[in-house]
Amino acid sequence: MSAFWSSWVIILTLIFLAFMTAVVVVYWKKNHSANANRTVESFDGIDENDAAVPSLLLLSYLAAFIIAAVFLVLYPGMGNWQGLMKWQSTSEAESTAPTSLQAQIAQLGGDNLSYKDLSKSPEIVNAGLALFQTHCAACHLNQAQGQLHFPNLSDTVWLYGGSDEAIHHSIVHGRNGVMAGWKDILTEEEIEHVSSYVASLEKNRIIAEPTINLELGKTVFDANCTACHGSDAKGNQALGAPNLTDNIWLHDGSIEGINATVTYGLNNVMPAFENQLTDDEIQALGAYIRHQGNEQQNKLAELDQDMVSKGQYLAYAGDCIACHTGEGGEPFGGGLGFLTPFGTLYSTNISAHPTYGIGDYTYEEFYDALHKGKGKHGYLYPAMPYSSYQYVTDEDTQALWAYMQSLNFVNTRNQENKMMFPSNIRLGLLGWNIAFLNTAPLEYPDDMTEQWKRGKYLTMGLGHCSECHTPRNVAQALIEKELFQGNLIDGWKAPDITATELYQDRWDVKTLTDFLKTGHSDKGTAFGGMAEVVQNSTRFLTEKDVAAIAEYLITGDKYNELDSSVPQLNPPGFGDLVPADVDIQTVELKPLSSDDPENEAKLYGLYVQTCGACHGKDGKGRKGIAPTLLNNGIIMHSDPYDTIAVTIRGLSPNFMEQDTNFMPMSSFNSVISDANLAKLISFVRAKLGDRTVPVTPQEVSDVRKALVEGGYAGNIHSMTLPEANEPNSFTE
């Protein structure tokens, strides 16, 4: 500060102190002549009296001015005056670090140190952290965990190699990753096939595509993609072409995302920092990146691999991947929508990603989410089956946690739920838990076998079978006393699987075990949501565990007592019936009656035309074409809902096992009137399922209406649905 301005600062400061001291003195003198009873002025009837200023206030002011004067004598405050104490400012902004990065690196041995060696110095790592937060975190996030289009720097997967030289090159010179777009070279169909093929290369990822489509996709890949990604699709670090066979996706790894990448290409740029950072700063950044990688690898190395393997098995038993994987999305990345009466819920990312997944959870927080429905950021909706998972033992919960920690990072952001008020208020779910969550432990009667007990633990706990197969009340809580009595989900009826229903329909431990283990049995084939359960869960369980589940369900339990007095069904089959030649569109059918052979022949003729080509004239199915309808569990079931729904919706293969898949089943939504469809289904259920209660046209009409409104009605046959106010030619 110049002498001129220093003088002015001193003069003005002294004047201010003198003025304020004078003010205190004046008011101190006035206090002696003040009269609280004398009115000085009146305002709107309010008198202002001449009361004295409180002495304490004046003394406080005076003391403050005296202290200020002493301070200004001892310390800087008046211009260039340093004060008698000669104190000087040493703020962090003006001071230099006790040891520079260059000196710190030199202390460790000089410039030839590897990033691993440098990462052993906390000071250098902290300096690297500060630099990373400033220059890198915007893209790679604050723990170097990465996000969509920006790689995770804490794992062992590197596009251009993970050596010190490669990392140094990336920081100094940057990178420019280019993936060409193929929309002008490949057809849409070819892009769809190659996208599905690329997704299928990921281990344990199930792609709902027939073998021929995947083979066509491989042909496209071999012709167009191997130059960069290699014939084995494991990438090329020299080009920065990623490995497509691992479970790590830099860009969107959903089939839709892969399709977009192939169609439009990508152009990712990592900026160069050679003109922004010194060599020492680049060394510190490299040390921090290596440190984060070491931390992550040490964390994984500390996991008990036996516990991880056990946790993976338990995750299969819990079918975690089914709900926490979006349609065609990356496993455990979340994003699957659940339609509820109160709005739409979306499953969350449960990968080990610290930001988007549950990588920043503690074990206690994971336990609370699994057992209590209490998430880290609020209470969970009961679509998360914590009402069943609460029965999982502590040992199994720890194994699950170990497995979840071992998962790769998935960059999928969680979607915001679309719930109506007040169900969108998370705190209200605490009230739901208090009102409806039964926290009583599972009961294991002493007279039951160990296999039955194991079956109950798996069925009522991780398997959470009751969550789909048990009706819910208006608050979407399970009705405990109606255990396993069936419930509508996604346009299908999760059927009644009570012990009595299974007994009457002639299920036994073997057929139910086969069904759960393979999706196929003498009682038919899994479809809809149950096919996904087999696909993602029960087929990975041991034969012994699946048999235990079957024994538990067949034997029964509290609220699911077996009534063995009900007669078991014994379908007669078609016998020696001869089909009549009928016109599907014009034939007039009567209700089924054994006293009307002509009508039976017409019904059988309609069956042969619509169903017989695939399911066989005898209803016993055809290998590789269609499953048996004779003794089929759904045909024999007391509720005809799913039989009606199948004819209206049609079915696609689940592609779980390509060698055992059946052909797609066409929808008959536009082929047969409701009246004739009701009579045909009644005929099939009577002959092949021994269910003699007829299906009514109104039942068919109600199911059709519900499926059309839900968007589930099939459209494999060429048709145009009628407008809301137009007559429906398929109903009567």
PAPA-217986 format. One line per field, with one value per residue (C-alpha): residue in three letters; x, y, z; residue number from 1. Coordinates in steps of 0.1 Angstrom, whole numbers, plus 5000, padded with zeros to 4 digits. Layout:
<rs>
residuo = ALA  ...;
east = X  ...;
north = Y  ...;
up = Z  ...;
num = NUM  ...;
</rs>
This chain:
<rs>
residuo = MET  SER  ALA  PHE  TRP  SER  SER  TRP  VAL  ILE  ILE  LEU  THR  LEU  ILE  PHE  LEU  ALA  PHE  MET  THR  ALA  VAL  VAL  VAL  VAL  TYR  TRP  LYS  LYS  ASN  HIS  SER  ALA  ASN  ALA  ASN  ARG  THR  VAL  GLU  SER  PHE  ASP  GLY  ILE  ASP  GLU  ASN  ASP  ALA  ALA  VAL  PRO  SER  LEU  LEU  LEU  LEU  SER  TYR  LEU  ALA  ALA  PHE  ILE  ILE  ALA  ALA  VAL  PHE  LEU  VAL  LEU  TYR  PRO  GLY  MET  GLY  ASN  TRP  GLN  GLY  LEU  MET  LYS  TRP  GLN  SER  THR  SER  GLU  ALA  GLU  SER  THR  ALA  PRO  THR  SER  LEU  GLN  ALA  GLN  ILE  ALA  GLN  LEU  GLY  GLY  ASP  ASN  LEU  SER  TYR  LYS  ASP  LEU  SER  LYS  SER  PRO  GLU  ILE  VAL  ASN  ALA  GLY  LEU  ALA  LEU  PHE  GLN  THR  HIS  CYS  ALA  ALA  CYS  HIS  LEU  ASN  GLN  ALA  GLN  GLY  GLN  LEU  HIS  PHE  PRO  ASN  LEU  SER  ASP  THR  VAL  TRP  LEU  TYR  GLY  GLY  SER  ASP  GLU  ALA  ILE  HIS  HIS  SER  ILE  VAL  HIS  GLY  ARG  ASN  GLY  VAL  MET  ALA  GLY  TRP  LYS  ASP  ILE  LEU  THR  GLU  GLU  GLU  ILE  GLU  HIS  VAL  SER  SER  TYR  VAL  ALA  SER  LEU  GLU  LYS  ASN  ARG  ILE  ILE  ALA  GLU  PRO  THR  ILE  ASN  LEU  GLU  LEU  GLY  LYS  THR  VAL  PHE  ASP  ALA  ASN  CYS  THR  ALA  CYS  HIS  GLY  SER  ASP  ALA  LYS  GLY  ASN  GLN  ALA  LEU  GLY  ALA  PRO  ASN  LEU  THR  ASP  ASN  ILE  TRP  LEU  HIS  ASP  GLY  SER  ILE  GLU  GLY  ILE  ASN  ALA  THR  VAL  THR  TYR  GLY  LEU  ASN  ASN  VAL  MET  PRO  ALA  PHE  GLU  ASN  GLN  LEU  THR  ASP  ASP  GLU  ILE  GLN  ALA  LEU  GLY  ALA  TYR  ILE  ARG  HIS  GLN  GLY  ASN  GLU  GLN  GLN  ASN  LYS  LEU  ALA  GLU  LEU  ASP  GLN  ASP  MET  VAL  SER  LYS  GLY  GLN  TYR  LEU  ALA  TYR  ALA  GLY  ASP  CYS  ILE  ALA  CYS  HIS  THR  GLY  GLU  GLY  GLY  GLU  PRO  PHE  GLY  GLY  GLY  LEU  GLY  PHE  LEU  THR  PRO  PHE  GLY  THR  LEU  TYR  SER  THR  ASN  ILE  SER  ALA  HIS  PRO  THR  TYR  GLY  ILE  GLY  ASP  TYR  THR  TYR  GLU  GLU  PHE  TYR  ASP  ALA  LEU  HIS  LYS  GLY  LYS  GLY  LYS  HIS  GLY  TYR  LEU  TYR  PRO  ALA  MET  PRO  TYR  SER  SER  TYR  GLN  TYR  VAL  THR  ASP  GLU  ASP  THR  GLN  ALA  LEU  TRP  ALA  TYR  MET  GLN  SER  LEU  ASN  PHE  VAL  ASN  THR  ARG  ASN  GLN  GLU  ASN  LYS  MET  MET  PHE  PRO  SER  ASN  ILE  ARG  LEU  GLY  LEU  LEU  GLY  TRP  ASN  ILE  ALA  PHE  LEU  ASN  THR  ALA  PRO  LEU  GLU  TYR  PRO  ASP  ASP  MET  THR  GLU  GLN  TRP  LYS  ARG  GLY  LYS  TYR  LEU  THR  MET  GLY  LEU  GLY  HIS  CYS  SER  GLU  CYS  HIS  THR  PRO  ARG  ASN  VAL  ALA  GLN  ALA  LEU  ILE  GLU  LYS  GLU  LEU  PHE  GLN  GLY  ASN  LEU  ILE  ASP  GLY  TRP  LYS  ALA  PRO  ASP  ILE  THR  ALA  THR  GLU  LEU  TYR  GLN  ASP  ARG  TRP  ASP  VAL  LYS  THR  LEU  THR  ASP  PHE  LEU  LYS  THR  GLY  HIS  SER  ASP  LYS  GLY  THR  ALA  PHE  GLY  GLY  MET  ALA  GLU  VAL  VAL  GLN  ASN  SER  THR  ARG  PHE  LEU  THR  GLU  LYS  ASP  VAL  ALA  ALA  ILE  ALA  GLU  TYR  LEU  ILE  THR  GLY  ASP  LYS  TYR  ASN  GLU  LEU  ASP  SER  SER  VAL  PRO  GLN  LEU  ASN  PRO  PRO  GLY  PHE  GLY  ASP  LEU  VAL  PRO  ALA  ASP  VAL  ASP  ILE  GLN  THR  VAL  GLU  LEU  LYS  PRO  LEU  SER  SER  ASP  ASP  PRO  GLU  ASN  GLU  ALA  LYS  LEU  TYR  GLY  LEU  TYR  VAL  GLN  THR  CYS  GLY  ALA  CYS  HIS  GLY  LYS  ASP  GLY  LYS  GLY  ARG  LYS  GLY  ILE  ALA  PRO  THR  LEU  LEU  ASN  ASN  GLY  ILE  ILE  MET  HIS  SER  ASP  PRO  TYR  ASP  THR  ILE  ALA  VAL  THR  ILE  ARG  GLY  LEU  SER  PRO  ASN  PHE  MET  GLU  GLN  ASP  THR  ASN  PHE  MET  PRO  MET  SER  SER  PHE  ASN  SER  VAL  ILE  SER  ASP  ALA  ASN  LEU  ALA  LYS  LEU  ILE  SER  PHE  VAL  ARG  ALA  LYS  LEU  GLY  ASP  ARG  THR  VAL  PRO  VAL  THR  PRO  GLN  GLU  VAL  SER  ASP  VAL  ARG  LYS  ALA  LEU  VAL  GLU  GLY  GLY  TYR  ALA  GLY  ASN  ILE  HIS  SER  MET  THR  LEU  PRO  GLU  ALA  ASN  GLU  PRO  ASN  SER  PHE  THR  GLU;
east = 5000  5014  5022  4993  4966  4983  4980  4944  4935  4952  4935  4900  4904  4915  4887  4861  4874  4874  4839  4824  4842  4827  4792  4796  4808  4779  4752  4769  4766  4730  4721  4726  4699  4675  4640  4619  4587  4593  4576  4599  4575  4542  4535  4499  4492  4524  4547  4585  4599  4634  4647  4684  4705  4714  4748  4758  4754  4776  4803  4803  4808  4836  4853  4851  4867  4895  4902  4902  4927  4950  4947  4956  4986  4999  4988  4984  4952  4961  4976  5012  5016  5027  5021  5044  5041  5055  5029  5027  5000  5009  4977  4977  4972  5004  5025  5044  5040  5067  5077  5070  5058  5092  5109  5085  5091  5128  5127  5112  5139  5135  5117  5121  5096  5066  5031  5028  5058  5045  5011  5028  5032  5001  5013  5017  4984  4966  4981  4969  4935  4933  4944  4919  4890  4899  4906  4891  4862  4837  4839  4853  4835  4851  4864  4875  4846  4835  4801  4784  4809  4837  4857  4861  4898  4898  4894  4918  4901  4919  4909  4945  4963  4969  5007  5023  5033  4997  4982  5008  5001  4964  4969  4995  4982  4946  4927  4901  4880  4860  4834  4820  4783  4768  4734  4743  4760  4740  4702  4681  4676  4714  4720  4694  4710  4746  4735  4718  4749  4772  4750  4750  4788  4785  4788  4755  4735  4703  4692  4656  4665  4663  4696  4692  4691  4723  4740  4730  4744  4777  4779  4775  4801  4826  4822  4824  4836  4866  4891  4889  4874  4892  4878  4873  4856  4882  4892  4924  4942  4963  4932  4912  4886  4869  4866  4830  4831  4835  4808  4820  4804  4819  4789  4753  4754  4717  4706  4690  4722  4744  4720  4724  4762  4763  4738  4752  4787  4806  4833  4847  4874  4898  4914  4952  4967  5003  4998  4979  4998  5035  5053  5052  5015  5010  5030  5008  4977  4991  4999  4963  4948  4970  4961  4924  4930  4950  4923  4896  4916  4926  4889  4880  4910  4898  4865  4862  4858  4838  4814  4812  4804  4778  4764  4761  4741  4719  4714  4702  4678  4665  4662  4678  4688  4652  4639  4671  4677  4659  4644  4674  4696  4729  4726  4719  4717  4680  4655  4627  4593  4566  4530  4511  4477  4496  4519  4551  4581  4616  4640  4673  4709  4724  4758  4789  4791  4796  4774  4747  4747  4751  4789  4788  4765  4778  4768  4744  4726  4724  4710  4683  4673  4670  4654  4635  4627  4648  4670  4699  4679  4644  4620  4615  4583  4571  4577  4611  4602  4617  4587  4601  4638  4635  4637  4672  4697  4725  4751  4733  4729  4767  4773  4749  4767  4801  4788  4772  4805  4822  4800  4813  4802  4772  4768  4730  4714  4683  4651  4627  4596  4562  4540  4509  4504  4506  4522  4553  4561  4586  4580  4545  4560  4571  4534  4529  4555  4539  4505  4512  4547  4546  4580  4573  4599  4592  4579  4595  4574  4595  4575  4585  4616  4648  4641  4607  4623  4649  4621  4602  4632  4639  4603  4592  4626  4649  4625  4597  4571  4543  4550  4535  4513  4494  4466  4471  4448  4440  4473  4492  4500  4499  4468  4485  4455  4452  4488  4495  4460  4470  4473  4472  4506  4515  4484  4491  4476  4503  4482  4469  4497  4482  4489  4453  4453  4486  4473  4441  4460  4483  4515  4541  4576  4593  4572  4574  4612  4616  4594  4614  4648  4643  4611  4598  4579  4552  4528  4538  4562  4569  4558  4554  4568  4574  4597  4618  4619  4633  4655  4671  4668  4656  4676  4708  4698  4709  4686  4683  4672  4647  4633  4630  4609  4587  4583  4573  4547  4533  4531  4515  4519  4499  4473  4481  4467  4464  4429  4435  4398  4394  4392  4422  4417  4420  4417  4401  4418  4401  4397  4384  4368  4367  4371  4344  4354  4344  4348  4365  4347  4312  4308  4281  4289  4269  4281  4300  4277  4285  4249  4256  4283  4279  4287  4317  4330  4327  4345  4372  4374  4379  4406  4424  4424  4435  4456  4463  4490  4513  4500  4490  4457  4459  4469  4502  4524  4552  4589  4605  4571  4546  4542  4515  4481  4470  4476  4490  4490  4474  4447  4439  4439  4407  4410  4408  4423  4458  4443  4422  4450  4474  4449  4445  4481  4500  4535  4571  4598  4619  4651  4665  4677  4678  4676  4644  4626  4591  4579  4561  4524  4502  4475  4439  4428  4414  4405  4378  4348  4345  4316  4334  4366  4348  4334  4367  4385  4357  4361  4399  4398  4372  4390  4426  4423  4392  4377  4340  4329  4324  4341  4316  4318  4317  4349  4366  4353  4365  4400  4402  4392  4417  4445  4437  4435  4469  4485  4490  4467  4485  4488  4506  4477  4470  4442  4431  4416  4382  4380  4364  4330  4330  4314  4339  4333  4351  4327  4291;
north = 5000  5035  5060  5082  5055  5043  5078  5081  5047  5057  5091  5078  5049  5073  5098  5070  5058  5093  5100  5069  5076  5111  5096  5074  5104  5126  5101  5093  5130  5131  5103  5127  5151  5125  5123  5092  5110  5139  5135  5145  5138  5121  5099  5087  5088  5071  5091  5091  5098  5111  5078  5073  5050  5018  5023  4987  4994  5025  5007  4979  5002  5020  4988  4977  5009  5006  4970  4981  5008  4984  4959  4986  4995  4959  4944  4955  4974  5010  5013  5000  5000  4964  4969  4966  4928  4928  4901  4890  4870  4834  4823  4789  4808  4828  4801  4774  4737  4724  4699  4702  4674  4674  4670  4643  4623  4628  4616  4583  4578  4601  4601  4564  4553  4534  4546  4517  4529  4565  4553  4542  4578  4593  4628  4621  4603  4632  4656  4634  4632  4671  4672  4644  4662  4693  4679  4643  4638  4656  4626  4597  4607  4614  4579  4572  4547  4560  4565  4560  4567  4574  4543  4531  4537  4516  4481  4461  4466  4492  4501  4511  4490  4496  4500  4532  4542  4538  4557  4585  4587  4590  4619  4637  4632  4623  4597  4597  4566  4562  4536  4539  4540  4512  4525  4532  4498  4473  4468  4473  4435  4429  4455  4439  4405  4416  4436  4405  4384  4409  4409  4371  4370  4382  4353  4341  4367  4352  4366  4359  4352  4320  4303  4313  4350  4347  4328  4355  4381  4362  4362  4400  4403  4381  4401  4436  4438  4415  4439  4460  4437  4405  4372  4362  4396  4402  4436  4453  4476  4491  4505  4510  4485  4470  4434  4424  4391  4404  4418  4454  4480  4514  4525  4514  4476  4470  4455  4488  4506  4483  4487  4525  4522  4500  4522  4556  4549  4568  4595  4597  4622  4622  4657  4661  4677  4682  4720  4721  4698  4696  4662  4660  4666  4639  4615  4623  4617  4584  4575  4583  4562  4533  4538  4536  4505  4489  4498  4482  4451  4447  4450  4422  4401  4403  4387  4351  4333  4305  4330  4347  4314  4307  4342  4337  4305  4323  4352  4326  4312  4347  4355  4388  4393  4390  4421  4441  4438  4460  4447  4437  4456  4448  4423  4439  4474  4479  4497  4471  4487  4474  4485  4489  4504  4534  4540  4526  4515  4509  4484  4498  4492  4467  4464  4473  4508  4533  4560  4542  4509  4497  4499  4525  4505  4490  4455  4469  4490  4460  4439  4465  4467  4430  4422  4454  4472  4501  4515  4538  4567  4558  4529  4505  4496  4460  4452  4444  4411  4420  4404  4371  4380  4388  4350  4347  4337  4360  4336  4335  4373  4377  4354  4374  4406  4391  4383  4417  4433  4412  4424  4446  4482  4489  4525  4525  4554  4546  4557  4579  4561  4575  4570  4590  4610  4600  4567  4586  4596  4571  4577  4563  4529  4528  4528  4500  4479  4485  4476  4447  4432  4400  4397  4364  4338  4308  4277  4243  4215  4187  4160  4173  4160  4180  4182  4197  4223  4232  4235  4258  4280  4283  4288  4313  4330  4336  4319  4343  4322  4336  4371  4361  4332  4348  4373  4408  4432  4468  4480  4454  4434  4396  4379  4354  4331  4327  4315  4303  4307  4326  4362  4382  4395  4411  4397  4361  4343  4331  4300  4285  4262  4251  4215  4205  4220  4203  4170  4172  4180  4150  4169  4150  4157  4143  4162  4195  4190  4185  4215  4238  4224  4224  4243  4210  4181  4156  4182  4208  4237  4269  4301  4338  4349  4313  4306  4336  4322  4289  4307  4330  4311  4275  4258  4269  4252  4218  4189  4183  4219  4219  4186  4202  4231  4205  4184  4215  4226  4191  4183  4216  4238  4262  4281  4255  4223  4194  4180  4146  4138  4157  4134  4134  4142  4116  4131  4107  4121  4122  4085  4074  4107  4115  4152  4169  4192  4227  4263  4282  4315  4302  4270  4271  4251  4239  4235  4203  4173  4136  4130  4150  4131  4154  4185  4167  4159  4196  4206  4181  4193  4228  4216  4198  4229  4253  4233  4198  4207  4217  4198  4167  4152  4133  4164  4148  4175  4172  4173  4206  4219  4222  4207  4182  4194  4160  4161  4196  4214  4246  4227  4207  4237  4247  4283  4286  4321  4312  4288  4316  4341  4318  4316  4354  4364  4337  4326  4332  4307  4315  4305  4291  4259  4262  4224  4220  4251  4249  4268  4302  4298  4321  4342  4334  4368  4375  4340  4326  4344  4345  4321  4294  4299  4293  4261  4250  4256  4238  4208  4207  4211  4183  4158  4166  4180  4163  4197  4195  4230  4249  4281  4308  4334  4361  4347  4348  4383  4396  4381  4395  4429  4429  4418  4444  4472  4460  4458  4421  4408  4390  4403  4375  4370  4399  4420  4454  4458  4476  4511  4515  4523  4498  4464  4436  4409  4383  4387  4378;
up = 5000  4991  5018  5006  5011  5042  5057  5048  5063  5096  5097  5089  5115  5142  5134  5135  5169  5183  5170  5185  5218  5218  5211  5242  5263  5252  5260  5293  5302  5290  5314  5343  5331  5317  5331  5323  5332  5307  5272  5244  5215  5207  5177  5170  5207  5217  5240  5237  5271  5280  5295  5301  5279  5298  5314  5306  5269  5271  5291  5266  5237  5255  5264  5227  5215  5240  5230  5193  5200  5219  5190  5164  5184  5188  5154  5117  5110  5103  5068  5066  5104  5114  5151  5180  5178  5142  5132  5095  5075  5066  5049  5029  4997  5002  5019  5000  5009  5033  5006  4969  4947  4931  4964  4976  4945  4948  4984  4972  4946  4916  4883  4875  4901  4890  4898  4922  4941  4941  4953  4986  4996  5013  5005  4968  4966  4984  4959  4931  4946  4947  4910  4901  4917  4897  4863  4861  4885  4863  4839  4859  4892  4925  4932  4897  4895  4861  4845  4812  4784  4809  4821  4856  4864  4896  4879  4859  4825  4803  4767  4759  4784  4821  4821  4835  4800  4787  4815  4811  4774  4781  4805  4785  4749  4755  4735  4707  4706  4674  4666  4630  4625  4603  4595  4559  4555  4574  4573  4604  4607  4605  4631  4654  4649  4655  4686  4701  4692  4709  4740  4740  4743  4779  4803  4819  4800  4785  4752  4741  4705  4685  4676  4639  4648  4669  4641  4616  4640  4642  4604  4604  4632  4615  4583  4597  4633  4637  4622  4654  4680  4669  4657  4694  4701  4729  4716  4706  4731  4704  4689  4721  4708  4739  4749  4741  4760  4795  4818  4816  4793  4789  4768  4772  4774  4770  4737  4728  4737  4717  4687  4690  4691  4661  4642  4649  4661  4688  4691  4726  4734  4764  4764  4766  4797  4786  4786  4819  4842  4851  4849  4887  4887  4861  4882  4912  4891  4880  4916  4927  4899  4908  4945  4937  4916  4944  4970  4948  4941  4978  4987  4962  4974  5010  5000  5010  4977  4992  5006  4972  4955  4981  4977  4939  4945  4970  4945  4920  4946  4953  4915  4922  4885  4872  4889  4890  4852  4828  4795  4775  4800  4818  4846  4880  4864  4874  4854  4852  4856  4879  4873  4905  4914  4928  4899  4883  4903  4888  4902  4913  4902  4928  4912  4932  4916  4945  4930  4909  4927  4963  4964  4991  5013  5046  5055  5081  5054  5031  5059  5067  5030  5027  5060  5070  5038  5050  5022  5026  5012  5025  5031  5002  4985  4991  4955  4969  4987  5020  5036  5024  5025  5062  5068  5053  5079  5090  5075  5041  5042  5047  5018  4996  5006  4997  4962  4957  4966  4939  4911  4883  4882  4860  4849  4847  4865  4886  4871  4891  4903  4891  4921  4929  4961  4989  4980  4967  5003  5015  5052  5047  5040  5076  5085  5059  5076  5110  5098  5074  5079  5098  5115  5132  5124  5102  5120  5114  5130  5145  5127  5092  5073  5070  5033  5039  5063  5037  5011  5033  5040  5002  4992  5019  5020  4991  4966  4977  4959  4980  4966  4932  4940  4970  4966  4980  4997  4987  5003  4983  5014  5011  5025  5048  5052  5014  5010  4974  4962  4930  4919  4886  4875  4841  4824  4836  4866  4889  4895  4927  4938  4971  4981  4974  4939  4931  4945  4925  4893  4899  4904  4925  4937  4906  4880  4900  4905  4867  4860  4883  4873  4835  4827  4812  4827  4820  4832  4806  4801  4820  4802  4810  4843  4855  4825  4837  4872  4859  4834  4860  4893  4899  4871  4888  4921  4930  4923  4961  4968  4939  4952  4987  4973  4955  4987  5007  4982  4976  5013  5025  5055  5078  5057  5029  5044  5020  5016  5002  5001  4968  4938  4916  4880  4853  4818  4793  4762  4728  4725  4691  4682  4645  4637  4616  4587  4600  4589  4618  4609  4603  4624  4650  4681  4710  4746  4752  4757  4755  4743  4711  4690  4661  4682  4698  4663  4654  4685  4679  4643  4655  4679  4650  4628  4655  4679  4665  4640  4669  4699  4680  4672  4705  4725  4736  4720  4695  4704  4695  4683  4712  4747  4758  4766  4780  4817  4813  4847  4833  4813  4845  4867  4884  4871  4833  4832  4819  4793  4780  4782  4762  4733  4732  4739  4721  4734  4724  4733  4763  4745  4778  4762  4725  4720  4741  4730  4714  4685  4690  4697  4676  4691  4683  4693  4659  4647  4669  4684  4722  4722  4701  4719  4752  4739  4724  4757  4776  4752  4756  4794  4797  4774  4782  4818  4832  4841  4833  4845  4812  4804  4795  4767  4794  4810  4776  4770  4804  4800  4764  4776  4805  4782  4755  4780  4795  4760  4763  4736  4709  4673  4655  4632  4609  4625  4635  4669  4669  4683  4717  4704  4675  4678  4683  4657  4679  4709  4712;
num = 1  2  3  4  5  6  7  8  9  10  11  12  13  14  15  16  17  18  19  20  21  22  23  24  25  26  27  28  29  30  31  32  33  34  35  36  37  38  39  40  41  42  43  44  45  46  47  48  49  50  51  52  53  54  55  56  57  58  59  60  61  62  63  64  65  66  67  68  69  70  71  72  73  74  75  76  77  78  79  80  81  82  83  84  85  86  87  88  89  90  91  92  93  94  95  96  97  98  99  100  101  102  103  104  105  106  107  108  109  110  111  112  113  114  115  116  117  118  119  120  121  122  123  124  125  126  127  128  129  130  131  132  133  134  135  136  137  138  139  140  141  142  143  144  145  146  147  148  149  150  151  152  153  154  155  156  157  158  159  160  161  162  163  164  165  166  167  168  169  170  171  172  173  174  175  176  177  178  179  180  181  182  183  184  185  186  187  188  189  190  191  192  193  194  195  196  197  198  199  200  201  202  203  204  205  206  207  208  209  210  211  212  213  214  215  216  217  218  219  220  221  222  223  224  225  226  227  228  229  230  231  232  233  234  235  236  237  238  239  240  241  242  243  244  245  246  247  248  249  250  251  252  253  254  255  256  257  258  259  260  261  262  263  264  265  266  267  268  269  270  271  272  273  274  275  276  277  278  279  280  281  282  283  284  285  286  287  288  289  290  291  292  293  294  295  296  297  298  299  300  301  302  303  304  305  306  307  308  309  310  311  312  313  314  315  316  317  318  319  320  321  322  323  324  325  326  327  328  329  330  331  332  333  334  335  336  337  338  339  340  341  342  343  344  345  346  347  348  349  350  351  352  353  354  355  356  357  358  359  360  361  362  363  364  365  366  367  368  369  370  371  372  373  374  375  376  377  378  379  380  381  382  383  384  385  386  387  388  389  390  391  392  393  394  395  396  397  398  399  400  401  402  403  404  405  406  407  408  409  410  411  412  413  414  415  416  417  418  419  420  421  422  423  424  425  426  427  428  429  430  431  432  433  434  435  436  437  438  439  440  441  442  443  444  445  446  447  448  449  450  451  452  453  454  455  456  457  458  459  460  461  462  463  464  465  466  467  468  469  470  471  472  473  474  475  476  477  478  479  480  481  482  483  484  485  486  487  488  489  490  491  492  493  494  495  496  497  498  499  500  501  502  503  504  505  506  507  508  509  510  511  512  513  514  515  516  517  518  519  520  521  522  523  524  525  526  527  528  529  530  531  532  533  534  535  536  537  538  539  540  541  542  543  544  545  546  547  548  549  550  551  552  553  554  555  556  557  558  559  560  561  562  563  564  565  566  567  568  569  570  571  572  573  574  575  576  577  578  579  580  581  582  583  584  585  586  587  588  589  590  591  592  593  594  595  596  597  598  599  600  601  602  603  604  605  606  607  608  609  610  611  612  613  614  615  616  617  618  619  620  621  622  623  624  625  626  627  628  629  630  631  632  633  634  635  636  637  638  639  640  641  642  643  644  645  646  647  648  649  650  651  652  653  654  655  656  657  658  659  660  661  662  663  664  665  666  667  668  669  670  671  672  673  674  675  676  677  678  679  680  681  682  683  684  685  686  687  688  689  690  691  692  693  694  695  696  697  698  699  700  701  702  703  704  705  706  707  708  709  710  711  712  713  714  715  716  717  718  719  720  721  722  723  724  725  726  727  728  729  730  731  732;
</rs>
